[in-house]
Amino acid sequence: MSNLATNLSRSADRFPDRPAIRLDDEILSYRELARQVAAMAGALAGRGIRPGDRVAIQFPNVPLFAVCYYATLAAGAIAVPLNPLFKPREIGYHLTDSEAALLLVSPASAEPAAAGAGRAGVPHLVLDPPTAAGLTAGAAEPAGELRPVPRRPADTAVILYTSGTTGVPKGAELTHANLSRNVEVVTSTLHDTGPADVVFGGLPLYHSFGQTSGLNVGIASGSCLTLLPRFEAGRALEILQRDRVTVFLGVPTMYAALLQHPGAATADLRHLRLCVSGGASLPVELLREFESRFGCTILEGYGLSETSPVATFNHPDRPRKPGSIGTPIAGVEVRIVDPDGKDLPPGEVGELLIRGHNVMKGYWRRPEATGEAVTDGWLHTGDLARADADGYLYIVDRIKDLVIRGGYNVYPRELEEILYEHPAVAEAAVVGIPHPTLGQEVGAAVALKPGETTTAEELREFVKEQVAPQKYPRHVWLLDELPKGPTGKLLKREITPPPGVG
């Protein structure tokens, strides 16, 4: 049997009394989590949910997300996690596109969910712990031992919708085999997690990073996942200390926010043994500053929703190279190719391709889009990368983020790394600005650290002194903060130059 929910039943058998999920004073042991999941799975079956049906789940980082997620899988259905901040139009689109049979939603999202579900003609249930208990009480059979419905390895377990930066969001179909194997590799060779670990759950669970590396890895290894519904640096520092967190999962903006918080000066994070960064490139200067302050090691990895998500990692048993996304995980291959699909030698920049057990089944009911993304088993990531002589990979930029100024390729990440070296800079994003003769001009939006001052002219000169003349940003502007998505990833598509520029 390949049902991903089997990981929960196994851990419940091995560690029944250990805490599985924690949200402040609310703690679910593995026994209790498995009991609630079994009851919910029975309730879903009682409502007519059958294997292969899609069940949308719209919760913040609360224990009920885990209950609904594993119950959906245990019932043999397909989980479709949704952003709890979605508006009615977005909810309606995702329910319609996935052809969902049911939406399970938290009280905080009840109003937009009702409107969105109404648009799609999909029934919805608003659940909190009391009403969830009422729902499960109506199950066809009393809750007993968790026995997930058998599924084939190639059966779809989860549909994760991409961000839609290149059009409408598409649903990446991840199979039970995709996710189970990714969890197994991460647990055993990358994080080395076990029942003694406490994993920080501040990444959104509806997103691939938080879902696989946080929830699924935590459950499979018998760890405790301590949740933070919405990331805020002060609360995160409190949880890291209160719960003696041993594994921190975050995106670069989270590391920056923790460093800049006043409480960082006295925070005791001695229990941290591993920090993992993903979701976006981690500036080397930020990595060094964080490690120096907190005395822990950050290992950077790389992946996409389409790769379950982990594809490469700075393996703990190999030399680490700051700035690198490491080497492929076990069972995964990579290539770097030119626009004609020819392999490039070390040092040359091309598109990163990935093949392995982690690559998605395809985009939900979009065969043309699947054919464009995956050829001969190789996933085209859309990321520009290079490899060094040792096979370590470095992300240079997104293909679509590349700025072509007067025929010269300018890679934004190179300039962003330099900007992060300036002592006053907290966040930086380099973007292309339309130009009548050059095609594009280089611009940079910058947010400063609290209490720091500098000028746009000073930052421009700081970069100009360190790169070739065609590269430095002619336009620099200061913002209070840069726009971010729900995972904390910087959203370059929402960055626009001030009036009079471009």
KARA-V848448 format. One record per helix or strand. SS is the DSSP state (hx for helix, st for strand). FROM is the first residue (numbers start at 1). TO is the last residue. If there is no record, write none. Layout:
SS&FROM&TO + SS&FROM&TO
//
This chain:
hx&6&14 + st&19&23 + st&26&29 + hx&30&46 + st&54&58 + hx&63&74 + st&78&81 + hx&88&98 + st&102&106 + hx&107&120 + st&124&127 + hx&129&137 + st&156&161 + st&171&175 + hx&176&191 + st&198&201 + hx&208&221 + st&224&227 + hx&233&242 + st&247&250 + hx&252&260 + hx&262&265 + st&274&277 + hx&284&294 + st&298&304 + hx&305&307 + st&309&313 + st&326&328 + st&332&337 + st&343&343 + st&350&356 + st&362&363 + hx&367&373 + st&374&375 + st&378&387 + st&393&398 + hx&399&401 + st&403&405 + st&408&410 + hx&412&421 + st&425&435 + st&439&448 + hx&456&464 + st&475&479 + st&484&484 + st&490&490 + hx&492&494
//
